């Protein structure tokens, strides 16, 4: 059986995707962009499939980075993964950026994600599992929170020490997509959304 997994990530200021078949990378792309991820994601995926001589029907699973990262970017990729999975009838595996960062790293280990708006994130992993993701406020030393555990940090476009983040997402998805208890991808929001109700008066309703 030939397993083909397409993974993608828009959780940061970029669009990344990896096409993996039987553990071999067929295509790997990364484009920096502060805006326009929603418009670029699907064309990029179609270009990759076409270049590999494959179609949507050849995919066995999808992988998607669920954050933490840019609030809007996370929503873009998770919504795309859930929609494609439903349309294609294949599983979609949500993988956090922290989990991808420590791919194949010996435990215990911690993953540090340096986010926007002067906020970073830390998650510790042991042989027993993963602790919740912690926000790291400005001025707080990550090494203090890690308490002596080795820390691997995420730097665009790389995540895991051995491969780009989106490739790590694809490899993790390839090992989990047959799990009968697999849940649908869910955004990993560590802090509340920045959106706030409008301060303007609502429009008058005409009767």
Secondary structure, DSSP 8 states (H G I E B T S, - for coil): ---EEEEEE-SSSEEEEEEEETTEEEEEEEEE-SS-HHHHHHHHHHHHHHHTT--GGG--EEEEE--SS-HHHHHHHHHHHHHHHHHHT-EEEEE-HHHHHTTT--SSEEEEEE-STT-EEEEEEETTEE---EEE-TT--HHHHHTT--EEEEBTTB-STTSBHHHHHHHHHHHHTT-TT--------SS--S-----S-------
